[in-house]
C-alpha cells in the first residue's frame, strides 16, 4: 500500500503507515512499506495511531517533511554490487 499524506492546518494524516519508528516533540519518523517519512517541527504529538488500518495522525507545527528509504532495510548483495 502506498502512503498518502493529508496536511490541513496543523494536522497531518498519514495513511499506509506500517510502523512508527520514533516520535519526539520536534521529530517523528514513520515507515510506510519500503519508504520512511521524517517529519520535523515543534510541538509534534501523535493524536491517532491505528496500525491495523495503517493510519497515523499527528498534530503540531510542521516545518519539514522528508522521504527516504526505510531504515534497516538493506538491499540484496547482488543489487548493491551491480548498480
Biopython code that builds the backbone (N, CA, C, O; Angstrom):
import numpy as np
from Bio.PDB.StructureBuilder import StructureBuilder

atoms = [
    (1, "UNK", "N", (0.835, -1.181, 0.000)),
    (1, "UNK", "CA", (0.000, 0.000, 0.000)),
    (1, "UNK", "C", (0.879, 1.244, 0.000)),
    (1, "UNK", "O", (1.818, 1.347, 0.789)),
    (2, "UNK", "N", (0.583, 2.159, -0.859)),
    (2, "UNK", "CA", (1.314, 3.421, -0.941)),
    (2, "UNK", "C", (0.863, 4.337, 0.189)),
    (2, "UNK", "O", (-0.291, 4.291, 0.616)),
    (3, "UNK", "N", (1.780, 5.166, 0.667)),
    (3, "UNK", "CA", (1.453, 6.126, 1.709)),
    (3, "UNK", "C", (0.783, 7.352, 1.129)),
    (3, "UNK", "O", (1.142, 7.814, 0.046)),
    (4, "UNK", "N", (-0.195, 7.881, 1.856)),
    (4, "UNK", "CA", (-0.893, 9.089, 1.457)),
    (4, "UNK", "C", (-0.802, 10.073, 2.611)),
    (4, "UNK", "O", (-1.116, 9.731, 3.751)),
    (5, "UNK", "N", (-0.371, 11.304, 2.314)),
    (5, "UNK", "CA", (-0.276, 12.344, 3.331)),
    (5, "UNK", "C", (-1.349, 13.388, 3.070)),
    (5, "UNK", "O", (-1.580, 13.799, 1.933)),
    (6, "UNK", "N", (-1.997, 13.806, 4.147)),
    (6, "UNK", "CA", (-3.001, 14.869, 4.048)),
    (6, "UNK", "C", (-2.698, 15.877, 5.141)),
    (6, "UNK", "O", (-2.805, 15.567, 6.328)),
    (7, "UNK", "N", (-2.318, 17.089, 4.741)),
    (7, "UNK", "CA", (-1.974, 18.152, 5.684)),
    (7, "UNK", "C", (-3.054, 19.217, 5.635)),
    (7, "UNK", "O", (-3.346, 19.788, 4.585)),
    (8, "UNK", "N", (-3.642, 19.470, 6.804)),
    (8, "UNK", "CA", (-4.674, 20.504, 6.901)),
    (8, "UNK", "C", (-4.423, 21.294, 8.177)),
    (8, "UNK", "O", (-4.666, 20.807, 9.281)),
    (9, "UNK", "N", (-3.936, 22.515, 8.012)),
    (9, "UNK", "CA", (-3.606, 23.340, 9.174)),
    (9, "UNK", "C", (-2.435, 22.742, 9.937)),
    (9, "UNK", "O", (-1.339, 22.592, 9.399)),
    (10, "UNK", "N", (-2.680, 22.406, 11.193)),
    (10, "UNK", "CA", (-1.615, 21.809, 11.999)),
    (10, "UNK", "C", (-1.843, 20.317, 12.251)),
    (10, "UNK", "O", (-1.318, 19.762, 13.216)),
    (11, "UNK", "N", (-2.626, 19.669, 11.384)),
    (11, "UNK", "CA", (-2.900, 18.236, 11.494)),
    (11, "UNK", "C", (-2.397, 17.533, 10.240)),
    (11, "UNK", "O", (-2.748, 17.907, 9.121)),
    (12, "UNK", "N", (-1.568, 16.507, 10.440)),
    (12, "UNK", "CA", (-1.025, 15.715, 9.341)),
    (12, "UNK", "C", (-1.522, 14.283, 9.492)),
    (12, "UNK", "O", (-1.278, 13.637, 10.511)),
    (13, "UNK", "N", (-2.217, 13.794, 8.476)),
    (13, "UNK", "CA", (-2.738, 12.431, 8.486)),
    (13, "UNK", "C", (-1.942, 11.604, 7.476)),
    (13, "UNK", "O", (-1.795, 11.995, 6.318)),
    (14, "UNK", "N", (-1.429, 10.453, 7.930)),
    (14, "UNK", "CA", (-0.644, 9.569, 7.073)),
    (14, "UNK", "C", (-1.371, 8.236, 6.986)),
    (14, "UNK", "O", (-1.601, 7.579, 8.001)),
    (15, "UNK", "N", (-1.733, 7.838, 5.766)),
    (15, "UNK", "CA", (-2.353, 6.534, 5.541)),
    (15, "UNK", "C", (-1.343, 5.650, 4.839)),
    (15, "UNK", "O", (-0.625, 6.114, 3.953)),
    (16, "UNK", "N", (-1.276, 4.401, 5.213)),
    (16, "UNK", "CA", (-0.316, 3.468, 4.653)),
    (16, "UNK", "C", (0.858, 3.230, 5.580)),
    (16, "UNK", "O", (1.833, 2.590, 5.188)),
    (17, "UNK", "N", (0.784, 3.736, 6.812)),
    (17, "UNK", "CA", (1.873, 3.583, 7.777)),
    (17, "UNK", "C", (1.948, 2.135, 8.262)),
    (17, "UNK", "O", (0.931, 1.532, 8.605)),
    (18, "UNK", "N", (3.152, 1.592, 8.286)),
    (18, "UNK", "CA", (3.339, 0.233, 8.779)),
    (18, "UNK", "C", (4.009, 0.197, 10.147)),
    (18, "UNK", "O", (3.900, -0.795, 10.868)),
    (19, "UNK", "N", (4.710, 1.291, 10.510)),
    (19, "UNK", "CA", (5.415, 1.318, 11.784)),
    (19, "UNK", "C", (5.759, 2.751, 12.161)),
    (19, "UNK", "O", (6.115, 3.563, 11.307)),
    (20, "UNK", "N", (5.649, 3.050, 13.447)),
    (20, "UNK", "CA", (6.123, 4.326, 13.974)),
    (20, "UNK", "C", (7.493, 4.038, 14.577)),
    (20, "UNK", "O", (7.600, 3.351, 15.593)),
    (21, "UNK", "N", (8.538, 4.566, 13.949)),
    (21, "UNK", "CA", (9.906, 4.297, 14.384)),
    (21, "UNK", "C", (10.219, 5.082, 15.646)),
    (21, "UNK", "O", (10.727, 4.517, 16.615)),
    (22, "UNK", "N", (9.918, 6.393, 15.648)),
    (22, "UNK", "CA", (10.159, 7.219, 16.831)),
    (22, "UNK", "C", (9.352, 8.502, 16.751)),
    (22, "UNK", "O", (8.993, 8.964, 15.668)),
    (23, "UNK", "N", (9.071, 9.072, 17.925)),
    (23, "UNK", "CA", (8.414, 10.376, 17.987)),
    (23, "UNK", "C", (8.971, 11.164, 19.169)),
    (23, "UNK", "O", (9.177, 10.630, 20.259)),
    (24, "UNK", "N", (9.204, 12.433, 18.922)),
    (24, "UNK", "CA", (9.546, 13.384, 19.974)),
    (24, "UNK", "C", (8.733, 14.643, 19.693)),
    (24, "UNK", "O", (7.973, 14.695, 18.727)),
    (25, "UNK", "N", (8.893, 15.645, 20.532)),
    (25, "UNK", "CA", (8.165, 16.891, 20.323)),
    (25, "UNK", "C", (8.653, 17.639, 19.084)),
    (25, "UNK", "O", (7.956, 18.512, 18.569)),
    (26, "UNK", "N", (9.870, 17.291, 18.599)),
    (26, "UNK", "CA", (10.424, 18.010, 17.443)),
    (26, "UNK", "C", (10.563, 17.152, 16.186)),
    (26, "UNK", "O", (10.878, 17.677, 15.118)),
    (27, "UNK", "N", (10.332, 15.833, 16.293)),
    (27, "UNK", "CA", (10.513, 14.972, 15.123)),
    (27, "UNK", "C", (9.710, 13.682, 15.266)),
    (27, "UNK", "O", (9.572, 13.134, 16.359)),
    (28, "UNK", "N", (9.187, 13.212, 14.137)),
    (28, "UNK", "CA", (8.507, 11.920, 14.068)),
    (28, "UNK", "C", (9.032, 11.168, 12.855)),
    (28, "UNK", "O", (9.219, 11.754, 11.789)),
    (29, "UNK", "N", (9.268, 9.873, 13.016)),
    (29, "UNK", "CA", (9.743, 9.029, 11.922)),
    (29, "UNK", "C", (8.722, 7.908, 11.746)),
    (29, "UNK", "O", (8.477, 7.128, 12.666)),
    (30, "UNK", "N", (8.124, 7.839, 10.542)),
    (30, "UNK", "CA", (7.076, 6.871, 10.230)),
    (30, "UNK", "C", (7.502, 6.052, 9.028)),
    (30, "UNK", "O", (7.987, 6.603, 8.040)),
    (31, "UNK", "N", (7.322, 4.717, 9.102)),
    (31, "UNK", "CA", (7.599, 3.839, 7.961)),
    (31, "UNK", "C", (6.308, 3.549, 7.217)),
    (31, "UNK", "O", (5.279, 3.255, 7.824)),
    (32, "UNK", "N", (6.375, 3.635, 5.893)),
    (32, "UNK", "CA", (5.267, 3.281, 5.004)),
    (32, "UNK", "C", (5.821, 2.308, 3.975)),
    (32, "UNK", "O", (6.517, 2.718, 3.046)),
    (33, "UNK", "N", (5.521, 1.030, 4.131)),
    (33, "UNK", "CA", (6.039, -0.025, 3.252)),
    (33, "UNK", "C", (7.560, 0.057, 3.204)),
    (33, "UNK", "O", (8.209, -0.197, 4.219)),
    (34, "UNK", "N", (8.147, 0.401, 2.071)),
    (34, "UNK", "CA", (9.602, 0.462, 1.948)),
    (34, "UNK", "C", (10.124, 1.893, 1.994)),
    (34, "UNK", "O", (11.294, 2.133, 1.694)),
    (35, "UNK", "N", (9.278, 2.838, 2.363)),
    (35, "UNK", "CA", (9.663, 4.242, 2.465)),
    (35, "UNK", "C", (9.638, 4.674, 3.922)),
    (35, "UNK", "O", (8.978, 4.063, 4.762)),
    (36, "UNK", "N", (10.372, 5.739, 4.199)),
    (36, "UNK", "CA", (10.425, 6.307, 5.535)),
    (36, "UNK", "C", (10.111, 7.799, 5.426)),
    (36, "UNK", "O", (10.648, 8.489, 4.559)),
    (37, "UNK", "N", (9.246, 8.289, 6.300)),
    (37, "UNK", "CA", (8.871, 9.692, 6.308)),
    (37, "UNK", "C", (9.394, 10.300, 7.606)),
    (37, "UNK", "O", (9.091, 9.808, 8.693)),
    (38, "UNK", "N", (10.182, 11.375, 7.490)),
    (38, "UNK", "CA", (10.711, 12.083, 8.648)),
    (38, "UNK", "C", (10.042, 13.452, 8.687)),
    (38, "UNK", "O", (10.162, 14.241, 7.751)),
    (39, "UNK", "N", (9.335, 13.722, 9.786)),
    (39, "UNK", "CA", (8.616, 14.966, 9.947)),
    (39, "UNK", "C", (9.298, 15.756, 11.058)),
    (39, "UNK", "O", (9.441, 15.263, 12.177)),
    (40, "UNK", "N", (9.718, 16.982, 10.750)),
    (40, "UNK", "CA", (10.371, 17.836, 11.744)),
    (40, "UNK", "C", (9.523, 19.076, 11.984)),
    (40, "UNK", "O", (8.817, 19.543, 11.090)),
    (41, "UNK", "N", (9.599, 19.601, 13.197)),
    (41, "UNK", "CA", (8.851, 20.796, 13.549)),
    (41, "UNK", "C", (8.900, 21.023, 15.040)),
    (41, "UNK", "O", (9.917, 20.762, 15.682)),
    (42, "UNK", "N", (7.795, 21.513, 15.598)),
    (42, "UNK", "CA", (7.733, 21.732, 17.038)),
    (42, "UNK", "C", (6.345, 21.371, 17.544)),
    (42, "UNK", "O", (5.351, 21.505, 16.830)),
    (43, "UNK", "N", (6.297, 20.914, 18.777)),
    (43, "UNK", "CA", (5.027, 20.541, 19.391)),
    (43, "UNK", "C", (4.343, 19.374, 18.717)),
    (43, "UNK", "O", (3.114, 19.298, 18.724)),
    (44, "UNK", "N", (5.108, 18.458, 18.132)),
    (44, "UNK", "CA", (4.527, 17.322, 17.413)),
    (44, "UNK", "C", (4.004, 16.289, 18.411)),
    (44, "UNK", "O", (4.730, 15.845, 19.300)),
    (45, "UNK", "N", (2.738, 15.917, 18.250)),
    (45, "UNK", "CA", (2.089, 14.921, 19.095)),
    (45, "UNK", "C", (1.354, 13.924, 18.218)),
    (45, "UNK", "O", (0.820, 14.286, 17.170)),
    (46, "UNK", "N", (1.327, 12.668, 18.647)),
    (46, "UNK", "CA", (0.541, 11.647, 17.958)),
    (46, "UNK", "C", (-0.879, 11.749, 18.498)),
    (46, "UNK", "O", (-1.113, 11.531, 19.687)),
    (47, "UNK", "N", (-1.819, 12.080, 17.630)),
    (47, "UNK", "CA", (-3.218, 12.210, 18.031)),
    (47, "UNK", "C", (-3.996, 10.922, 17.801)),
    (47, "UNK", "O", (-4.924, 10.609, 18.546)),
    (48, "UNK", "N", (-3.614, 10.175, 16.765)),
    (48, "UNK", "CA", (-4.314, 8.930, 16.463)),
    (48, "UNK", "C", (-3.297, 7.943, 15.914)),
    (48, "UNK", "O", (-2.497, 8.282, 15.042)),
    (49, "UNK", "N", (-3.331, 6.729, 16.427)),
    (49, "UNK", "CA", (-2.442, 5.676, 15.947)),
    (49, "UNK", "C", (-3.258, 4.404, 15.799)),
    (49, "UNK", "O", (-3.729, 3.841, 16.788)),
    (50, "UNK", "N", (-3.424, 3.954, 14.564)),
    (50, "UNK", "CA", (-4.157, 2.727, 14.290)),
    (50, "UNK", "C", (-3.405, 1.982, 13.191)),
    (50, "UNK", "O", (-3.669, 2.181, 12.005)),
    (51, "UNK", "N", (-2.470, 1.126, 13.588)),
    (51, "UNK", "CA", (-1.653, 0.418, 12.604)),
    (51, "UNK", "C", (-2.408, -0.734, 11.940)),
    (51, "UNK", "O", (-1.976, -1.233, 10.901)),
    (52, "UNK", "N", (-3.529, -1.162, 12.525)),
    (52, "UNK", "CA", (-4.354, -2.175, 11.859)),
    (52, "UNK", "C", (-4.965, -1.601, 10.585)),
    (52, "UNK", "O", (-5.114, -2.302, 9.584)),
    (53, "UNK", "N", (-5.318, -0.308, 10.637)),
    (53, "UNK", "CA", (-5.853, 0.381, 9.458)),
    (53, "UNK", "C", (-4.777, 1.207, 8.770)),
    (53, "UNK", "O", (-5.077, 1.964, 7.847)),
    (54, "UNK", "N", (-3.510, 1.069, 9.212)),
    (54, "UNK", "CA", (-2.351, 1.756, 8.623)),
    (54, "UNK", "C", (-2.528, 3.272, 8.630)),
    (54, "UNK", "O", (-2.286, 3.930, 7.618)),
    (55, "UNK", "N", (-2.951, 3.831, 9.770)),
    (55, "UNK", "CA", (-3.221, 5.260, 9.848)),
    (55, "UNK", "C", (-2.550, 5.882, 11.073)),
    (55, "UNK", "O", (-2.636, 5.352, 12.180)),
    (56, "UNK", "N", (-1.880, 7.017, 10.854)),
    (56, "UNK", "CA", (-1.266, 7.799, 11.915)),
    (56, "UNK", "C", (-1.688, 9.252, 11.712)),
    (56, "UNK", "O", (-1.654, 9.760, 10.591)),
    (57, "UNK", "N", (-2.087, 9.920, 12.797)),
    (57, "UNK", "CA", (-2.485, 11.307, 12.726)),
    (57, "UNK", "C", (-1.618, 12.093, 13.711)),
    (57, "UNK", "O", (-1.593, 11.788, 14.903)),
    (58, "UNK", "N", (-0.912, 13.101, 13.211)),
    (58, "UNK", "CA", (-0.024, 13.925, 14.024)),
    (58, "UNK", "C", (-0.552, 15.350, 14.076)),
    (58, "UNK", "O", (-1.202, 15.824, 13.144)),
    (59, "UNK", "N", (-0.258, 16.029, 15.188)),
    (59, "UNK", "CA", (-0.635, 17.431, 15.319)),
    (59, "UNK", "C", (0.575, 18.209, 15.793)),
    (59, "UNK", "O", (1.341, 17.724, 16.625)),
    (60, "UNK", "N", (0.755, 19.414, 15.270)),
    (60, "UNK", "CA", (1.873, 20.264, 15.658)),
    (60, "UNK", "C", (2.187, 21.267, 14.567)),
    (60, "UNK", "O", (1.418, 21.447, 13.623)),
    (61, "UNK", "N", (3.327, 21.912, 14.714)),
    (61, "UNK", "CA", (3.799, 22.854, 13.702)),
    (61, "UNK", "C", (4.860, 22.143, 12.875)),
    (61, "UNK", "O", (5.951, 21.861, 13.369)),
    (62, "UNK", "N", (4.543, 21.853, 11.624)),
    (62, "UNK", "CA", (5.430, 21.070, 10.762)),
    (62, "UNK", "C", (6.274, 22.005, 9.898)),
    (62, "UNK", "O", (5.749, 22.870, 9.198)),
    (63, "UNK", "N", (7.576, 21.817, 9.961)),
    (63, "UNK", "CA", (8.488, 22.656, 9.193)),
    (63, "UNK", "C", (9.109, 21.923, 8.015)),
    (63, "UNK", "O", (9.420, 22.539, 6.996)),
    (64, "UNK", "N", (9.295, 20.601, 8.144)),
    (64, "UNK", "CA", (9.994, 19.839, 7.114)),
    (64, "UNK", "C", (9.453, 18.414, 7.065)),
    (64, "UNK", "O", (9.278, 17.767, 8.097)),
    (65, "UNK", "N", (9.192, 17.938, 5.857)),
    (65, "UNK", "CA", (8.781, 16.547, 5.644)),
    (65, "UNK", "C", (9.731, 15.960, 4.612)),
    (65, "UNK", "O", (9.789, 16.431, 3.476)),
    (66, "UNK", "N", (10.488, 14.913, 5.014)),
    (66, "UNK", "CA", (11.453, 14.277, 4.115)),
    (66, "UNK", "C", (11.047, 12.825, 3.887)),
    (66, "UNK", "O", (10.515, 12.161, 4.776)),
    (67, "UNK", "N", (11.311, 12.354, 2.676)),
    (67, "UNK", "CA", (11.019, 10.976, 2.297)),
    (67, "UNK", "C", (12.324, 10.274, 1.966)),
    (67, "UNK", "O", (13.226, 10.880, 1.389)),
    (68, "UNK", "N", (12.432, 9.006, 2.324)),
    (68, "UNK", "CA", (13.637, 8.244, 2.017)),
    (68, "UNK", "C", (13.365, 6.762, 2.141)),
    (68, "UNK", "O", (12.229, 6.344, 2.365)),
    (69, "UNK", "N", (14.412, 5.971, 1.996)),
    (69, "UNK", "CA", (14.301, 4.514, 2.129)),
    (69, "UNK", "C", (14.101, 4.171, 3.593)),
    (69, "UNK", "O", (14.597, 4.875, 4.473)),
    (70, "UNK", "N", (13.385, 3.103, 3.856)),
    (70, "UNK", "CA", (13.134, 2.673, 5.228)),
    (70, "UNK", "C", (14.437, 2.263, 5.891)),
    (70, "UNK", "O", (15.308, 1.670, 5.255)),
    (71, "UNK", "N", (14.564, 2.579, 7.158)),
    (71, "UNK", "CA", (15.770, 2.235, 7.899)),
    (71, "UNK", "C", (15.792, 0.739, 8.163)),
    (71, "UNK", "O", (14.753, 0.114, 8.376)),
    (72, "UNK", "N", (16.979, 0.184, 8.145)),
    (72, "UNK", "CA", (17.130, -1.238, 8.442)),
    (72, "UNK", "C", (16.818, -2.152, 7.277)),
    (72, "UNK", "O", (17.005, -3.364, 7.385)),
    (73, "UNK", "N", (16.356, -1.617, 6.183)),
    (73, "UNK", "CA", (16.056, -2.427, 5.001)),
    (73, "UNK", "C", (17.253, -2.345, 4.061)),
    (73, "UNK", "O", (17.426, -1.360, 3.343)),
    (74, "UNK", "N", (18.070, -3.382, 4.074)),
    (74, "UNK", "CA", (19.237, -3.387, 3.200)),
    (74, "UNK", "C", (18.877, -3.999, 1.859)),
    (74, "UNK", "O", (18.030, -4.887, 1.762)),
    (75, "UNK", "N", (19.544, -3.501, 0.832)),
    (75, "UNK", "CA", (19.354, -4.063, -0.497)),
    (75, "UNK", "C", (20.090, -5.395, -0.573)),
    (75, "UNK", "O", (21.075, -5.595, 0.137)),
    (76, "UNK", "N", (19.632, -6.305, -1.419)),
    (76, "UNK", "CA", (20.354, -7.556, -1.606)),
    (76, "UNK", "C", (21.781, -7.288, -2.105)),
    (76, "UNK", "O", (22.040, -6.292, -2.779)),
    (77, "UNK", "N", (22.688, -8.190, -1.762)),
    (77, "UNK", "CA", (24.100, -8.030, -2.089)),
    (77, "UNK", "C", (24.324, -7.838, -3.584)),
    (77, "UNK", "O", (25.071, -6.943, -3.978)),
    (78, "UNK", "N", (23.698, -8.652, -4.423)),
    (78, "UNK", "CA", (23.898, -8.530, -5.871)),
    (78, "UNK", "C", (23.400, -7.189, -6.396)),
    (78, "UNK", "O", (23.987, -6.631, -7.324)),
    (79, "UNK", "N", (22.340, -6.674, -5.823)),
    (79, "UNK", "CA", (21.823, -5.374, -6.268)),
    (79, "UNK", "C", (22.790, -4.262, -5.894)),
    (79, "UNK", "O", (22.951, -3.308, -6.654)),
    (80, "UNK", "N", (23.445, -4.368, -4.726)),
    (80, "UNK", "CA", (24.422, -3.363, -4.327)),
    (80, "UNK", "C", (25.680, -3.435, -5.182)),
    (80, "UNK", "O", (26.282, -2.402, -5.476)),
    (81, "UNK", "N", (26.092, -4.644, -5.590)),
    (81, "UNK", "CA", (27.298, -4.809, -6.387)),
    (81, "UNK", "C", (27.078, -4.300, -7.814)),
    (81, "UNK", "O", (27.919, -3.586, -8.359)),
    (82, "UNK", "N", (25.939, -4.673, -8.417)),
    (82, "UNK", "CA", (25.662, -4.325, -9.812)),
    (82, "UNK", "C", (24.685, -3.170, -9.886)),
    (82, "UNK", "O", (23.536, -3.353, -10.287)),
    (83, "UNK", "N", (25.130, -1.978, -9.502)),
    (83, "UNK", "CA", (24.278, -0.790, -9.535)),
    (83, "UNK", "C", (24.067, -0.316, -10.940)),
    (83, "UNK", "O", (23.373, 0.676, -11.159)),
]
sb = StructureBuilder()
sb.init_structure("model")
sb.init_model(0)
sb.init_chain("A")
sb.init_seg("    ")
for serial, (resi, resn, name, xyz) in enumerate(atoms, 1):
    if name == "N":
        sb.init_residue(resn, " ", resi, " ")
    sb.init_atom(name, np.array(xyz, "f"), 0.0, 1.0, " ", f" {name:<3s}", serial, name[0])
structure = sb.get_structure()
